[in-house]
């Protein structure tokens, strides 16, 4: 069974929203509602890590943090 892709933001977020990563505090653009694929859609995170992140953080993390987490859990 394939690993799940990185979680996306809630569908109600506007595409122009600028966010602050709750993990590192850096600014980023959540592209979950953009016409093209979100930058995080190419990342693969294990389901257990996704569950942990959902429990720990209310919103999306920046691509840099998600990529770091993906590297350290594989």
Protein Blocks (a to p, Z undefined) as FASTA:
>chain_A
ZZdddddddfkbcfkbccddfklopacddfklgmbdcfklmpccdfklmmmmmmmpmbdc
dfklmmmmmmmmZZ
